[in-house]
Amino acid sequence: METHRLVLPEDLNQYGFLFGGRLLQWVDEASWIAASLDFADCRFVTVGMDEVSFRHSVREGIILTIRCNQVRVGATSVSYRVEVCRGKQPASEPIFTTMVSYVNVDEDGVKQPITN
């Protein structure tokens, strides 16, 4: 799955750069959507990101491309590799990559098997 985000003034820190936490929010949301589209009958919660390392700074007005690719499906969990690039430069080096993992839970938060 692929989506885009426009970096707006409210996404910036006091130095004019994208807040790292805002990017993490977008990555979590995009990969959760990918998991929910792949497994429509599941209720996913985030259990982890494997690495948080920002390779390049981002300023206002930049369009970001967020790509999510499923890499592993377990009995109760699923993981996605997420890559964030500058949207107008599709062949550019990613500014951020990580692996996000989700677990399927019931309404009480107890792990449940993944179903299609």
Backbone as a chain_set.jsonl record, in Angstrom:
{"seq": "METHRLVLPEDLNQYGFLFGGRLLQWVDEASWIAASLDFADCRFVTVGMDEVSFRHSVREGIILTIRCNQVRVGATSVSYRVEVCRGKQPASEPIFTTMVSYVNVDEDGVKQPITN", "coords": {"N": [[0.832, -1.161, 0.0], [0.421, 2.264, -0.665], [0.713, 5.635, 0.348], [0.366, 9.223, 0.753], [1.703, 12.172, 2.328], [1.458, 15.604, 3.115], [3.721, 17.894, 4.35], [2.992, 20.167, 6.744], [2.863, 23.469, 8.37], [2.058, 22.983, 11.075], [3.177, 20.547, 11.59], [5.79, 20.85, 12.216], [8.806, 21.331, 14.194], [10.257, 23.667, 16.585], [12.468, 24.524, 15.159], [11.869, 24.407, 12.529], [11.775, 21.935, 11.293], [10.402, 18.687, 10.467], [8.607, 17.147, 13.053], [9.806, 14.268, 14.677], [8.094, 12.507, 15.988], [5.678, 13.017, 14.73], [6.099, 11.964, 12.181], [6.389, 9.276, 12.921], [3.803, 8.78, 13.818], [2.374, 8.987, 11.384], [3.528, 6.839, 9.972], [2.782, 4.662, 11.578], [-0.012, 4.844, 11.352], [-0.388, 4.518, 8.538], [0.656, 1.922, 8.087], [-1.014, 0.457, 9.76], [-3.443, 0.808, 8.429], [-2.813, -0.568, 6.051], [-2.542, -3.191, 7.094], [-5.145, -3.573, 8.058], [-6.603, -3.46, 5.694], [-5.574, -5.694, 4.4], [-6.378, -7.727, 6.121], [-9.331, -7.769, 6.832], [-11.135, -8.629, 8.809], [-9.881, -8.464, 11.225], [-8.694, -7.046, 14.35], [-6.398, -4.884, 14.902], [-3.594, -3.984, 16.955], [-0.786, -1.944, 17.598], [2.356, -3.395, 18.21], [5.059, -2.976, 18.038], [7.957, -1.226, 16.703], [10.804, -1.809, 14.777], [13.135, -0.233, 14.452], [14.095, 3.123, 14.895], [15.231, 5.546, 13.125], [16.145, 8.471, 11.756], [17.033, 9.509, 8.611], [17.267, 11.783, 7.018], [16.517, 15.276, 7.181], [13.321, 16.984, 7.15], [11.421, 19.507, 5.653], [8.859, 22.095, 5.695], [6.188, 21.832, 3.316], [7.09, 19.692, 1.851], [6.251, 16.764, 0.1], [5.559, 13.613, 1.225], [6.069, 10.173, 0.525], [4.692, 7.214, 1.619], [5.336, 3.908, 1.891], [4.072, 0.678, 2.393], [4.762, -2.638, 2.962], [3.773, -5.938, 3.312], [5.519, -8.3, 5.234], [5.619, -10.466, 6.949], [3.525, -12.95, 8.301], [2.111, -14.176, 11.156], [0.695, -16.444, 13.578], [-0.919, -14.835, 15.235], [-0.046, -12.327, 14.652], [1.196, -9.69, 12.45], [3.594, -8.264, 10.228], [4.964, -5.306, 8.769], [7.066, -3.826, 6.366], [8.118, -0.551, 6.236], [8.654, 2.264, 4.273], [9.737, 5.541, 3.855], [9.796, 8.178, 1.631], [10.826, 11.156, -0.161], [8.19, 12.526, -1.906], [8.235, 13.727, -4.476], [10.478, 12.775, -5.565], [10.783, 9.892, -6.491], [12.76, 7.929, -6.838], [14.562, 8.467, -4.916], [16.739, 8.187, -2.041], [15.491, 6.574, 0.854], [14.056, 8.478, 3.539], [13.395, 7.444, 5.902], [13.044, 4.241, 7.337], [11.455, 1.317, 8.597], [10.299, -1.533, 10.505], [7.078, -2.474, 11.239], [5.036, -3.978, 13.635], [2.01, -5.715, 14.289], [-0.583, -6.98, 16.401], [-3.379, -9.126, 16.45], [-6.291, -8.621, 18.266], [-8.969, -9.349, 20.626], [-12.031, -7.774, 21.851], [-11.341, -7.417, 24.488], [-8.654, -7.158, 24.489], [-7.159, -9.462, 24.255], [-4.974, -11.678, 22.624], [-5.722, -12.909, 19.356], [-6.249, -15.378, 16.787], [-5.157, -14.667, 13.442], [-7.373, -13.904, 10.834], [-8.76, -14.191, 7.531]], "CA": [[0.0, 0.0, 0.0], [1.169, 3.518, -0.721], [-0.039, 6.842, 0.641], [1.176, 10.445, 0.744], [1.43, 13.2, 3.333], [2.031, 16.928, 2.89], [4.245, 18.44, 5.599], [2.415, 21.485, 6.982], [3.511, 24.173, 9.487], [1.756, 22.377, 12.376], [3.955, 19.313, 11.723], [7.193, 21.236, 12.404], [9.292, 21.723, 15.514], [10.633, 25.073, 16.707], [13.566, 24.828, 14.233], [11.356, 24.325, 11.17], [11.905, 20.576, 10.768], [9.319, 17.775, 10.81], [8.708, 16.422, 14.312], [9.977, 12.829, 14.511], [6.884, 11.841, 16.471], [4.615, 13.154, 13.716], [6.39, 10.962, 11.153], [6.066, 7.964, 13.485], [2.339, 8.683, 13.803], [1.956, 8.706, 10.005], [3.987, 5.488, 9.639], [1.917, 3.733, 12.308], [-1.341, 4.903, 10.746], [-0.358, 3.945, 7.186], [0.844, 0.47, 8.138], [-2.239, -0.097, 10.345], [-4.418, 0.759, 7.331], [-2.414, -1.675, 5.178], [-2.902, -4.445, 7.772], [-6.606, -3.664, 8.123], [-7.083, -3.784, 4.352], [-5.173, -7.076, 4.099], [-7.091, -8.643, 7.02], [-10.474, -6.916, 7.184], [-11.865, -9.115, 9.977], [-9.015, -8.421, 12.402], [-8.617, -5.825, 15.163], [-4.958, -4.807, 15.15], [-2.946, -2.978, 17.782], [0.661, -1.881, 17.365], [3.179, -3.984, 19.267], [6.434, -2.488, 17.997], [8.718, -0.811, 15.527], [12.126, -2.376, 15.046], [14.204, 0.768, 14.492], [13.67, 4.492, 14.641], [16.426, 6.287, 12.737], [15.802, 9.429, 10.711], [18.223, 9.663, 7.771], [17.299, 13.122, 6.425], [15.522, 16.193, 7.735], [12.202, 17.294, 6.267], [10.911, 20.868, 5.867], [7.485, 22.396, 5.286], [5.878, 21.792, 1.895], [7.557, 18.446, 1.241], [5.285, 15.671, -0.011], [6.19, 12.342, 1.568], [5.455, 8.928, 0.085], [4.834, 6.169, 2.63], [5.055, 2.599, 1.293], [3.962, -0.398, 3.384], [4.748, -3.96, 2.342], [3.663, -7.043, 4.259], [6.695, -9.165, 5.17], [5.478, -11.67, 7.759], [2.235, -13.208, 8.943], [2.182, -15.246, 12.143], [-0.604, -16.944, 14.033], [-1.706, -13.723, 15.782], [0.576, -11.04, 14.334], [1.615, -9.408, 11.082], [4.612, -7.207, 10.187], [5.09, -4.549, 7.519], [8.238, -2.968, 6.159], [7.643, 0.768, 5.856], [9.688, 3.118, 3.694], [9.258, 6.903, 3.629], [10.647, 8.908, 0.683], [10.282, 12.414, -0.665], [7.237, 12.154, -2.929], [8.549, 14.218, -5.814], [11.712, 12.115, -5.976], [10.489, 8.491, -6.174], [13.951, 7.084, -6.842], [15.477, 8.978, -3.906], [17.028, 7.369, -0.863], [14.467, 6.767, 1.886], [14.42, 9.296, 4.695], [13.075, 6.655, 7.08], [12.529, 2.884, 7.135], [11.275, 0.548, 9.825], [9.385, -2.662, 10.459], [6.022, -2.271, 12.226], [4.321, -5.228, 13.909], [0.678, -5.606, 14.881], [-1.18, -8.221, 16.873], [-4.833, -9.152, 16.392], [-6.84, -8.805, 19.609], [-10.418, -9.248, 20.768], [-12.466, -6.527, 22.496], [-10.707, -7.332, 25.803], [-7.211, -7.034, 24.313], [-6.531, -10.782, 24.257], [-4.544, -12.089, 21.286], [-6.609, -13.789, 18.609], [-5.671, -15.791, 15.503], [-5.441, -13.824, 12.269], [-8.3, -14.506, 9.873], [-8.932, -13.391, 6.313]], "C": [[0.886, 1.236, 0.0], [0.231, 4.679, -0.426], [0.92, 8.032, 0.653], [0.75, 11.375, 1.862], [2.134, 14.483, 2.91], [2.471, 17.471, 4.238], [3.809, 19.896, 5.718], [3.075, 22.158, 8.183], [3.255, 23.529, 10.854], [2.495, 21.064, 12.619], [5.412, 19.577, 12.103], [7.53, 21.558, 13.853], [9.722, 23.192, 15.488], [11.769, 25.479, 15.768], [13.137, 24.721, 12.771], [11.503, 22.968, 10.501], [10.727, 19.72, 11.244], [9.597, 17.114, 12.162], [8.856, 14.937, 14.014], [8.732, 12.063, 14.923], [5.739, 11.919, 15.476], [4.838, 12.12, 12.613], [6.064, 9.562, 11.665], [4.555, 7.739, 13.515], [1.849, 8.313, 12.405], [2.328, 7.297, 9.582], [3.091, 4.447, 10.312], [0.531, 3.685, 11.67], [-1.372, 4.229, 9.375], [-0.216, 2.426, 7.227], [-0.354, -0.221, 8.81], [-3.328, -0.207, 9.27], [-4.095, -0.397, 6.393], [-2.819, -3.013, 5.799], [-4.417, -4.634, 7.797], [-7.229, -3.941, 6.762], [-6.76, -5.227, 3.988], [-5.984, -8.095, 4.9], [-8.293, -7.9, 7.619], [-11.209, -7.359, 8.446], [-11.053, -9.067, 11.275], [-9.059, -7.053, 13.079], [-7.157, -5.712, 15.6], [-4.581, -3.688, 16.112], [-1.436, -3.062, 17.527], [1.397, -2.519, 18.535], [4.635, -3.539, 19.183], [6.897, -2.015, 16.642], [10.147, -1.239, 15.786], [13.239, -1.35, 15.152], [13.607, 2.13, 14.186], [14.944, 5.298, 14.406], [16.084, 7.167, 11.545], [17.06, 9.751, 9.916], [18.378, 11.062, 7.181], [16.244, 13.985, 7.093], [14.469, 16.508, 6.677], [11.665, 18.673, 6.655], [9.464, 20.983, 5.396], [7.342, 22.328, 3.766], [6.333, 20.54, 1.18], [6.397, 17.441, 1.208], [6.039, 14.381, 0.264], [5.377, 11.185, 1.007], [5.736, 7.879, 1.147], [4.394, 4.855, 2.001], [5.097, 1.525, 2.373], [3.85, -1.725, 2.662], [4.733, -5.036, 3.415], [4.877, -7.954, 4.104], [6.556, -10.451, 5.972], [4.074, -11.741, 8.333], [2.425, -14.388, 9.883], [0.785, -15.7, 12.522], [-1.505, -15.809, 14.512], [-1.172, -12.351, 15.369], [0.959, -10.937, 12.863], [2.607, -8.251, 11.134], [4.706, -6.609, 8.796], [6.396, -3.777, 7.508], [7.7, -1.643, 5.624], [8.836, 1.603, 5.405], [9.063, 4.484, 3.417], [10.276, 7.618, 2.749], [10.023, 10.263, 0.375], [9.438, 12.084, -1.889], [7.569, 12.594, -4.332], [9.823, 13.595, -6.368], [11.584, 10.621, -5.685], [11.707, 7.578, -6.137], [14.949, 7.512, -5.765], [15.671, 7.984, -2.769], [15.952, 7.617, 0.189], [14.967, 7.674, 3.007], [14.188, 8.532, 5.987], [12.599, 5.277, 6.646], [12.391, 2.219, 8.499], [10.411, -0.667, 9.529], [8.372, -2.433, 11.578], [5.258, -3.583, 12.386], [3.027, -4.95, 14.655], [0.24, -6.972, 15.367], [-2.697, -8.055, 16.805], [-5.364, -9.456, 17.789], [-8.371, -8.785, 19.573], [-10.756, -7.966, 21.522], [-11.879, -6.345, 23.896], [-9.185, -7.213, 25.715], [-6.456, -8.345, 24.345], [-6.192, -11.171, 22.822], [-5.509, -13.091, 20.676], [-5.915, -14.224, 17.321], [-6.061, -14.818, 14.382], [-6.348, -14.597, 11.326], [-8.386, -13.604, 8.643], [-10.354, -13.033, 6.094]], "O": [[1.964, 1.245, 0.593], [-0.908, 4.702, -0.892], [2.136, 7.861, 0.572], [-0.405, 11.374, 2.289], [3.259, 14.453, 2.412], [1.676, 17.507, 5.177], [4.194, 20.745, 4.914], [3.779, 21.493, 8.944], [4.143, 23.529, 11.706], [2.449, 20.523, 13.724], [6.183, 18.636, 12.29], [6.68, 21.991, 14.631], [9.562, 23.872, 14.475], [12.013, 26.673, 15.596], [13.952, 24.922, 11.87], [11.371, 22.857, 9.283], [10.132, 19.992, 12.287], [10.686, 16.586, 12.389], [8.118, 14.396, 13.191], [8.357, 11.083, 14.28], [4.924, 11.001, 15.384], [3.892, 11.476, 12.16], [5.52, 8.746, 10.921], [4.086, 6.629, 13.264], [1.005, 7.43, 12.255], [1.546, 6.623, 8.911], [2.691, 3.467, 9.684], [-0.031, 2.608, 11.474], [-2.283, 3.454, 9.085], [-0.896, 1.72, 6.482], [-0.677, -1.359, 8.469], [-4.048, -1.203, 9.213], [-4.995, -1.13, 5.98], [-3.375, -3.872, 5.115], [-4.909, -5.741, 7.579], [-8.273, -4.588, 6.681], [-7.563, -5.908, 3.349], [-6.249, -9.197, 4.419], [-8.258, -7.463, 8.769], [-11.85, -6.533, 9.095], [-11.497, -9.575, 12.305], [-9.413, -6.046, 12.465], [-6.734, -6.365, 16.554], [-5.159, -2.601, 16.091], [-0.898, -4.14, 17.273], [1.11, -2.23, 19.697], [5.381, -3.703, 20.149], [6.33, -2.343, 15.6], [10.657, -1.058, 16.892], [14.207, -1.576, 15.879], [12.73, 2.268, 13.333], [15.641, 5.681, 15.345], [15.772, 6.672, 10.462], [18.049, 10.216, 10.483], [19.493, 11.485, 6.875], [15.202, 13.487, 7.52], [14.69, 16.327, 5.48], [11.478, 18.967, 7.835], [8.926, 20.067, 4.775], [8.247, 22.713, 3.026], [5.995, 20.341, 0.013], [5.66, 17.3, 2.184], [7.042, 14.09, -0.388], [4.146, 11.217, 1.013], [6.887, 7.676, 1.534], [3.233, 4.695, 1.623], [6.035, 1.466, 3.168], [2.951, -1.92, 1.844], [5.574, -5.044, 4.314], [5.232, -8.34, 2.99], [7.275, -11.419, 5.725], [3.511, -10.743, 8.785], [2.847, -15.466, 9.464], [-0.19, -15.366, 11.849], [-2.705, -15.807, 14.237], [-1.771, -11.327, 15.697], [1.038, -11.931, 12.141], [2.485, -7.361, 11.977], [4.551, -7.297, 7.788], [6.783, -3.158, 8.499], [6.919, -1.621, 4.672], [9.877, 1.644, 6.061], [7.992, 4.573, 2.817], [11.464, 7.664, 3.068], [8.838, 10.485, 0.623], [9.921, 11.43, -2.813], [7.221, 11.905, -5.292], [10.202, 13.858, -7.509], [12.2, 10.122, -4.742], [11.681, 6.549, -5.462], [16.058, 6.983, -5.705], [14.871, 7.07, -2.569], [15.543, 8.76, 0.392], [16.141, 7.642, 3.376], [14.706, 8.904, 7.04], [11.833, 5.158, 5.69], [13.13, 2.531, 9.434], [9.863, -0.805, 8.435], [8.752, -2.222, 12.73], [4.881, -4.219, 11.401], [2.955, -4.08, 15.523], [0.641, -7.998, 14.817], [-3.227, -6.976, 17.07], [-4.944, -10.424, 18.423], [-8.983, -8.28, 18.631], [-9.869, -7.159, 21.803], [-11.913, -5.24, 24.438], [-8.503, -7.17, 26.739], [-5.23, -8.346, 24.453], [-7.012, -11.016, 21.916], [-6.035, -13.979, 21.347], [-5.065, -13.493, 16.814], [-7.146, -14.236, 14.386], [-6.129, -15.777, 11.052], [-8.117, -12.405, 8.717], [-10.678, -12.361, 5.114]]}, "num_chains": 1, "name": "protein.A"}
